Amino acid sequence: MANQATPNLPSRDFEVTEAFYSRLGFEVSYRAEGWMILENGAICLEFFPYPDLDPANSSFGSCLRLDDVDTFFQTCQKAGIPQQQTGFPRIHAPKLEQSGMVIGYLLDPDGSLLRLVQNPD
């Protein structure tokens, strides 16, 4: 196995988190009372319980570096994640940023920010 890092993100309710991410193609690879791991291909997200989290004050986040950010964005839209400026969950379309990278933004039901970064060719 290659070296890797996985984000550890909060979940107010594992059932809600699992349901949300399953609509995006993630499956549970591990779940216990105090930890849950969801995977979608090579992407692995780990969650810990944080029942008192206020999503509006969350500072948790991660980058998902994707070979096809547009397809992942479309998957989010098909899953019914709204494209709006406020509220949780929500999605922001990928666009070319000043950095020269194409980046979109997904905020999950707990306010975690997942930057959707297009891998370079």
Steps between C-alpha positions, in 0.01 A plus 500: 500500500629849412541768763182701540316744721128507564293790628328458836172687488222554755156343484206606712323177401666206324167399338461843338866510394485152349179578312641827362828354376340180368312719249845603374622143455668446838463171686566413863822305542502523881252612761500485878349719769789747494627486141381458142696465176342566160669421170440579135776343294827647624326773702474419870322722755504425872242636744483540875192586710447867575131524596518860624670645191349818358550466120509878459806515728681194368859547387548140381595434140697303247598497135374229268743488210302359210582389146156624386366774724215578257361146521514507881322837496228352276466205739443750783236682296322174412504412872296815562767706673394860448721754329449799732694751707379400847379192685626145541556298294582700188724489193688768307589431136862441404669798339847614405650677803781759509733216599448353152318201650139398437329471840142443614367495855276255684373567851356193668209494750745564787664802338822323397649666191622260232697680232454317170836546326552392139817294463733637232520303174 
